Amino acid sequence: MFEYFPGNYVWNLAVVATLGSGGLIDEVDRACRPIREAAAQGEDAGTPDFLRAWTALTDRLVGQAEAEERAGHTRTAGQLYARATNYLCQAERMLSNSDPNRLPTYRRVLQLQQKAIDLKDRGRVTRVEIPYEGTTLPAYFSQAPAADDGPVPVMIHWNGLDSTKEHMYSSGHWQELAARGISCLMVDCPGSGEALRLQGLTARIDTEAWASACVDWLLTRDDVDPERIGLVGWSLGGYYAPRAAAFEKRLALVVAWGANHDWGAVQRRRLEREGERPVPHYWEHVLWVWGHTDLNEFIEFAAGVTLEGVVENITVPFLIAHGENDRQIPLSYAHRSYEQAVNSPKRDLRIFSVAEGGAEHIGLDHLSHVSAYISDWVADTFAEWPKSRS
């Protein structure tokens, strides 16, 4: 993995995630060069410096975008707003939950993202709200051009412990799906993104609850093929999505983008400082996501965040995509999920090697490579329907 900040895994992960999601090396270098010394102080200590540096970059791009918009150059302005969102979103992800800058920064992310969507995507991507237990789950819906000719398949995309629907948008995975005739619903599920930050919705073990909400909403649309609704989750979504598919039987396929087979066991190892963590201020972030206040009680609770005894209930096609050098989630978990998914009619395990790229956590070192593979597998599997459902 490209290491701009030698020895600081968390900050390096932010850099490669940004570059893999449309960031430009010159712009990232301009933001990172002034904070090299701060990075050497450790993953937690320098996050205010990270925010200041990346906000300065965001401000510069927004100024350029506003000028281009005034000149009528809407495509250029939209691209600038999209990159500005990508940078600010990564900086917000790094903040402590107690940092007073966190919510104002995220609210600005939402505003910039909407500007990018309005100017760049010409009605193909829209903000939507999924009814869920008396409130809503915020989401972006990407309608594939093929939907102009009738209902098309759709993939629900869920994030993980620290990502947001804005990260999903920046990744471009929805564009890969759209090019294959598949729409995409990018959802901030409970415990993530806007659902957590602005609505206080925390994560839960029984993720089929919000899968059902997503399916219910999709079934109200006449541009969705009701028999071809799939689900992909990355990072902690590699637990969320298989768990949901085991019990929400209206889903036609499922993808674990990172085999998070036993997330509870990973937490116990992280207490011993084994393996890498995805964000600074880690335990504060984890407790916030799950709505807990006591770490010892949480570790006991987290034992239930496992796919042991669950994946054998998956009865639809199941893809497990995992990096050979994933430093957060053990490679053995990918094999465990595969071995236990005995009732899936089509189970596939794809390990991305160091030699080819995509070997780090959810393939962030070569995100487009992993995204394309998953998109092809999804398109091929949907094309086989209803054979795969028989």
N, C-alpha and C positions, 0 to 999 in steps of 0.2 A: 504493500500500500504506500502511496505517495505520502511522505512524512515531512510536511512543511515545518512542524515543530517537533524536532527529534525528542523522543521519550514521552511525549504527551499524547497518549492514544485518543483521549476524548476530543481534544482540539483538532487533531489530525482527522478524526472521523468527520467532524463538522466541515473541514475543508474539502475532503473528497466527496462528501454528500452534496456539497454546494456545486462543485465542479461537475459532478455526474448529473446534476439537475439543471444544467444550462448556465451555470456560472462561467465567467471568462477568467482565464489565468491572470491576465494583466490586472483586472479589477480585484480579484482575490489577493494578489500580491500587494496591491496598494493598501488594502485593508489590513493585511497580516504583518507587513514589514515593521510597522511601528510597535507591535505588541510581542515581538519575539522574546524580549526579556521577561515580560509578564507571563508568558507561557511556561518559562522555565521555573516559575514559582509553584507550579502544580495546577491541576485541572480546576480546582475551586477558586483559588486566590485571585486569579486575574479576570474573572468573568465580567466585572464592570468595565475593565479595559477593552475586552472583546466587544462588548456592546457599544462603547463609544466609537471604536474604530470602524465597526461594520455599520453603525448608524451614519457615520460621516460619509461612507461610500453610498449608502442608501440615499442620503440627502442629495448628493451630487447627481445621482441617476434620476431622482425625481425632478430635480431642476431641469435636467435635459429633457425629460419626458414632457414636462409642462410646456417647454418651449416648442417641442415638436408638435404637440397637440394644438397649440395656438396657430402653428403654421399649417395645420391641416394634414400633417403626416401621421395619420392615426396608426398605421402598422408599426412604424418606428417607435412611436410613443408607447404603444402596447407592449412591445418587446422590452423597452426600458423599464416600464412599470413591473413587468414580470420578473426581470432580473433583480430589481430593487426589492421585490417581495421575497424572492429566494434568499437574498442576503440577510434581510432583517428577520426573516423567519428562523434562520439558523442562529442568529444572535439571541433571539428571544428564547429559543429552546435551551440555551446554556444557562439561563438565569436561575437564581434561587427563587423558590416560590415566595419567599418573604421580601424579595427585592421590590421596592415600590415602583420600579420601572416596568415590571413584568406586564401587568394588565394594559397600561397605556401603549406599550410597544406592540402587544398583540392586537389591540384595537386598530392600530395603524396598519399592521399587517393585513387585516381584513379589508381596510379601505383601499390599500394599494392593490391587493389581489383583485378586488372588484373592478378597479380601473383597468387592470390588465385584461381581465375577461371581457369587459365591455368593448374595449378597443381592438382586441386581438382575435377574439374567437367568434365574433359575428353571429351570436345567438346559438352557437353549437354547445356552449357550456353555460349553464344557468345555476344560480343558487336556489336550493330547495330546502324544505323543512319536512322531516319524516316524523309523523305523529308517533309518540312513544310515552306511554304511561303518564298521561296528563300534561306532557310537555312535548318538545320536539328534539330531534337530532339534526343539527345543521349539516348540510351536504352540498356538493357540487354534482350536477348531472351532466355528463357528456353524451350528447345524442350523436351516434354514428351517422354519417351521410347516407348510409344504406337505409336508414329508417325513413327516408323520403319515399321509399317504394313499398313500405309495409313494416310490420313488426320485426324486430331483430333481437338476437340474444343480448344479454346484459351481464356484466360482472359487477358485483358489489365489491368495493375495495375498502378494507379496514386498515387502520394504522396500528401502531404499537404503543410502547410505554411513553414515548416522548415526542412522537411525530404528530403532525396535524394534517387535515385535508389539504392545506396549502402546500405541504411537502409532497403529497400525492400529486397535486396538480403540477408542481414544478418538475417532478420526475418524468413527466411525459408518458407514463404508462398508459394513460387513457387515450393518447394519440395513437400508440401502437395498436391498441384494441380497435379504435375507430377505423384505422386503415384496413382492418380485417373484418369490418362489418359488425362490430360489437360495441354497444354503448357501455358506459361505465358510471356507476354511482359511488362517489368518493365521500365517505361518511366519517364525521367526527363521532365515534361511538363513545359511550360513557367511559370516563377515565382519560379522555384524550381531547386535544384541541379545544375548540370553542365549547363543546359540551361540558368539559371540565372547567375551563377558565371562566366562562361567563354564565354558566347555568348550574355549576356545582354538581354535575352528574358524575358519580364515581364508578369505577369498574366493578364488575361482579363476575363470579365464577360461571354462572349459567348464561353464557353469551347467546344462546339460542333465543333469549328474550328479545334482544335487539335485532337478531337476524329475522325473526318473524315480523318485526315492525318494518324492516326494509323490504321484505318480500311483499307484505301487505300493500305498501305504498306503490311498489313497482307494478303490481297487478291492477292498479287503477289506471295505468297508462296504456293507450292504444298503440304506442310505438314499441312496446316490449312483447317479445314472444314469451308467454307465461310458462312454457315448458322448458325454456333454456335460460334460467337464471342461475348464475354461478357466484362463488364467493372466493376472494383471495384476501389473505391477511399477511402483512409483513412484520417481522420482529416479534413482539408479543402477540401480534395478530396471527403468528404461527401457532399459538395456542387458541386464541379466540375463534379463528375460522374453522379448524377441524372440530372443536368442541361444538360449535353451532351446527355444522353439517351432520354431526352424529345424531342430532335430535330434531332439527328442522328439515323435514323430509321433502319439502317443496324445492329445495336446492338441487340443481342438476349436476353440479361438480364442485370441487373445492381445491384450493391451492394453499399450501403452507409455504410462504416465502420466508424461509428460515424455520427450522423444525424445533419449535419451542415446546418440546414434548413434556418436560417436567420443570416448569419455571420456578416452582416452589423450591426444588432442590438447588437450583442455581442461586437462589437468594441465600440459602444456608452456606453455600460456598463463598458467596461474596462477603458474608460476615467474616470469613477467614481470609479475605482479600485474595481469593483465587479467581483468576479470569479478569477480564476487563469490564468496565462499567460504561454505559452509553452516554451518560450526562454527568456534569458536575453536581455537587450537592445531592448525591445519589439517594440517600435514605430519606431525606426530606421530600424529594420528588416522589419516591415510591409510596410513601405514606399518604401523600396528597392524592395520588392517582386512585388509590384503593379506599380512601376515606378512613384511614386509621390514624391513631395518635401515639400508640405505644408499640415500639419496635418488636419487643419480645412477643407480644400478643399477635402482631402481624405475621411474624415468622411462623407461628403455629397455624394461623389462618392460611398462609400461602401454600402450605402443604397440599391444600385442595386444588391448587392451580396446576393441574396435571392432566395429561391425556391417558394415563394408565387406567385401563378398564373402560376407556371411552372410544378410542379410534376403531375398535372392532364393531362399533355401531354405525360406522360410515358405510353406506350402501350405494354410493355414487363414485364416479371416477375421482381419484385423489392423486395430486402431484405434490411431491415434497422436493423443494429446491433449497439447497444448502451449500455454503461455502466450505471448501476444504480447510481453510485457515480461519474459520470463524472463531474469534477470540472471546466472544461473549457466550455463545451457546455451543455446547460440545457437539462435534460431528456425530458422535455415537447416538445422539437423540434422533437424528434423521433416520438412521438405520432402525432404531426402536419403533418409531412411528410406522415406518414401512412394514416392518415385520409383523406388527400387531394389527394392521389394517386388512385383515384376512377376508372381510366381506365386501371390500371394494371391488367392483367388476373390472376396474382398470386402475391399478396403482403403479405409479412411476416414481422413481427416485433419481434425481439429477444432482450430482455433486460437481460443483464448479471448482476446477483445479487452480493452483497457483500459476501454472504455466499459461493457462488460457485467460485468466482474469475472472473476476467475480467471486474470488475465494474468501473475501472478508465477510463480515456480518451483512446479511441480505444482499451481498454482492455490491456493496457501496463503492468498491474500488473499480468496478466496471458495470455500473448500473444498467446501462443500455443493453448490454449483452444478456444479462439475466432477464430483463424486461422483455426482450424480443423472444427469448426461448419460451418464457411463460405464455406470452401472447400466442405464439404458434401452437403450443400444446392446447391452450384453451380453444383456439379456432378449430384445430383438428378434432378435438373431442366433441365440440358442439356439432361439427359437420357429421360425425358418426351417429348422432342422436337420430332416431330413438334406440338404435342398437345398444348404446351404452346404458340405457335405462331398462333394458329388458332382463 
